[in-house]
Amino acid sequence: MAGLVKSDTEDFIDWWPHTVFYQIYPRSFKDSNGGGIGDLKGITSKLRYLADTGITATWLSPIFQSPMIDFGYDISDYKAIQPEYGTMQDFEELIDTAFELGIKVVLDFVPNHSSDQHEWFKKSAAREPGYEDFYVWHDGIVQENGTRVPPNNWPSVFYGSAWEWHEGREQYYLHQFTKEQPDLNYRNPKVVQAMDDVLLFWLNKGVAGFRIDAVNHLFEDESLKDEPLSGKTTDSLSYDYTKHIYSRDLPEVLEMIHHWRQLLDDFSAKHPERPTRIMMTEAYAGLTQLADYYEDSNGVRGSHLPFNFHFITDVKGDSDARDYVYNVEKWLIYMPRGHAANWVMGNHDNPRVASRFGPASVDAMNMLLLTLPGVAVTYNGEELGMVDYRELSWEETVDPPARNVGEKLYQEVSRDPVRTPFQWNNETNAGFSTAAKTWLPVHPNYLELNLEAQKVANRSHYQVYKDLLELRKSAIMRVGRFNIEPLTRWVFAFKRSYPNFESIITVINVSDKEQLVDLSEFLSQPKKLVVEVSGVDSKYQPGQSLAASALLLAAREGLVCRLV
Ligand code: GLC
């Protein structure tokens, strides 16, 4: 497939279309004061680690004041730092240090809902003038027998009705997530204005942009009609119960994205001394919608990077080469021309790579992520191949959707296993904290699996990751044209090439068996392959020459080679 990389548009010479965004989950990254919880000073102390690894951009999960029902995704003051994470001064120091190290900082913006402890919600509940319609309120329906029920059958994403009765106001309010996360009403211009103000506040502090949370939930159909049943489950409290045609992915979402893009572009234009401010949007939505987020059919630009979750949602441990190729191609086909592709390999809401694809796949998946064209998104710990701590007990479980479904089912939905503390070394609490108890337990495998050990080992996932970031600096990785093919049922390869540059080839075996492949036809040149990056257990060494006509790959092996 040709024509994917447009080096002639302004976007492609900017900082972000080829960056690796490293997601930090602040609560679990580094605790500086022994509280058992990660904090801002902890992050600042580790920015050097990011820089040494070759990371130049990070996005931070929420650091704002919050009762922590959903661990920061329930914000009670959008302009204040959560006290257990530090102070505004700590944040300013973080930004300054990041700037000195050449790292851009992107913050998580959670516009769909606030905390029920936010003063806006308290004022709205009290019907204070100016705040009456800040949230989505409804009387509900009084049935013939006199009982009052919610206005419709909408379930919340986190299980249970999406409506909660408010005793004070004597009305129901909408909450698409927990009941402590009331949905803001974006049909009210005052809400839009208040949120613009929040964005400008953080832009003025020097952030490079925002990751916009749950953006496709922003609007609901004004009729508040019942949604049709999906037929997937008979449990009316499960999010799968209805088809979310009135509560998600409404056309108005795109208008808000355009509005925020304008705000960012205006700010960038006014402050050219700092890099372009960008937005990345989180929506588990259809491909056509996500393509429209980039740029709609009228050519209006929106999200710089609508997160592409296909490696999380559409390929699994048992997927074959065709599934991978298909998923890569479909994103590139739908993405409007002149935009930057993006690939998300993990986040704080989904199982880790080692747990989704098996520990043997860690290097191959990082090779895939980091040699495709465009932006790569890495969740903290994936550079080490950290593993989900699935053995967490019900008593240790704190994630709200897991608590909501109860002791029998919590393991199916809990996001705690992917959020355990970062494994820095083999000391107390993996070097994350000196506390007697950390907010989530450290994975017991930290004694062997930790950064320090991987730094000194002969070969390690971390070193592979670092080598891949080094390789990404080369011009071919930025401008190289791209084509991908399944070579066999289990092996696929892709090529980055550009006239007068040596091509880079990535080959990946996604099966549990050794595979022998012939790359000659794919390469259509009788040339030699030289190993650039190989995995921890590979029998191939960087610099080694290989015959393209008979390449033997071990189970789950990936290889990145130069064509000479
Ligand atoms: C997003 C976040 C998730 C959070 C939810 C509600 O999906 O990634 O962690 O629970 O939004 O804010």
Residues whose N, C-alpha, C, O or C-beta is under 5 A from the ligand:
A	BS01	GLC	D70 Y73 F177 D213 A214 D349
